[in-house]
Amino acid sequence: MAKKTIKQKYKKKLRRPEPIGNWYGEPNLGSYYDDNEIKAVVKVLKNSRKWHTGFGPNSEEINNFENAFAKYCGVKHAIAVSNNGNGFDMVLRSLSLSKKDEIILPALNYKAWYMALMRYDSKLVFCDINLKTMNIDPREIEKKINKNTRLICPVHFGGISCDEKLIDNIAREASKKFGTKIKVVYDAARAAGVNYRGSKVGSGGLCEIFSFHSAKLLTTLGEGGMITTNNSSLSKKLRDMRNYGGENDWGMNYRMSKVQASFGIEQLNRLDDLNKLRVKIANRRTNYLNKLKNILLPVDQKYSTNIFYLYPIMVSDNWGLKERNKIVKSLEKEYGIICATPKFINIRWKYIQKSLGIPELPKTEELCSKVFCPILHPKLNKKQELYINSAIANVIKSI
Ligand SMILES: Cc1ncc(COP(=O)(O)O)c(C=O)c1O
């Protein structure tokens, strides 16, 4: 009998386990909670019926959540806010940026921070990334930092931390050299529980800002955020600002509700377990796929082991955009698996492109044309996991 070609061998249709339908590439982690969260929320609802408290802006739940989160991150202060984007807006207001200020940031992110920044007329200086971590490349920061640099905004993009010590040190040294005060503010939207040199992300730079949106590693009923900082005067300023400015300052309502905080406390208790589950699933996926040609799989860094907010696969060797798109299309059409594909923000959003143009960032461009991220969710059962892994292998072998 004639030997089967690779294509025939691997083209066999896999049986899709339930749920039938499409599985989206961004992990909808807010779908992971149990009776503990539900009980906590019900308790707050019942207690808030007291006429003399109601839902009250200052609550034990908010305090407890902030204290627990600060402790978890090994940082002095945690300030609960309505979401990550608003949190960044608050920090920007506290910095009083001017036209001559320059802000260094990557072009690989969700658009939230660019929207906040575009309200100011400071100059945005885009910086390239490291292909292995998907985070801003510290060597590129060194090239772009100058006497006008006021702020650096790295993003912990996909489950590996930025090298915070290195970046903070670059800012410190440049500040000494230029006689300025360059601040670093980390976008930690996707980084709750992410490992950095034996502890958790949260104590870097001036502050770090987390998101508790439904897709994130920890959620507070689908929306929410937290700012962590060791800077006591910033913490005081932000606490006032989120509550219409306290007595003397400008402010707005950037608050989180106590119902959200009660949910968040329970989520924080399970965060490490959830992240461990993600790592297990990711490691099994890596074992399953690691003999395949033409792809590069995610690797850890010495300073940070991945907790896989995303599981990025990069096409390699002679493959590029054409092959990457073919893989993404086949996974969707043949198997119902929709992959997340990281986006160069200036290309993805016309509004940003119109105002800021498209900077030359060869690594960012390469990553956005070669990477695809199939879903990785702690709730995947073994059947679903195998289905996804075999589908990826089948598709890659059939290209
Ligand atoms: C990296 C990153 N930054 C910022 C945001 C914005 O977060 P939020 O929706 O909490 O404002 C997101 C959320 O999608 C994100 O992924």
PDBQT file of the ligand as one rigid body, heavy atoms in Angstrom, charges set to zero:
ROOT
HETATM    1  C1  LIG A 401      -2.544  45.673  27.992  1.00  0.00    +0.000 C 
HETATM    2  C2  LIG A 401      -3.842  46.368  28.316  1.00  0.00    +0.000 A 
HETATM    3  N1  LIG A 401      -3.821  47.631  28.772  1.00  0.00    +0.000 NA
HETATM    4  C3  LIG A 401      -4.951  48.273  29.112  1.00  0.00    +0.000 A 
HETATM    5  C4  LIG A 401      -6.185  47.680  28.980  1.00  0.00    +0.000 A 
HETATM    6  C5  LIG A 401      -7.430  48.444  29.378  1.00  0.00    +0.000 C 
HETATM    7  O1  LIG A 401      -7.994  47.893  30.532  1.00  0.00    +0.000 OA
HETATM    8  P1  LIG A 401      -9.431  48.401  31.074  1.00  0.00    +0.000 P 
HETATM    9  O2  LIG A 401     -10.451  47.807  30.187  1.00  0.00    +0.000 OA
HETATM   10  O3  LIG A 401      -9.501  47.873  32.474  1.00  0.00    +0.000 OA
HETATM   11  O4  LIG A 401      -9.403  49.889  31.040  1.00  0.00    +0.000 OA
HETATM   12  C6  LIG A 401      -6.257  46.365  28.521  1.00  0.00    +0.000 A 
HETATM   13  C7  LIG A 401      -7.581  45.713  28.408  1.00  0.00    +0.000 C 
HETATM   14  O5  LIG A 401      -8.035  45.189  27.501  1.00  0.00    +0.000 OA
HETATM   15  C8  LIG A 401      -5.057  45.693  28.169  1.00  0.00    +0.000 A 
HETATM   16  O6  LIG A 401      -5.085  44.439  27.702  1.00  0.00    +0.000 OA
ENDROOT
TORSDOF 0
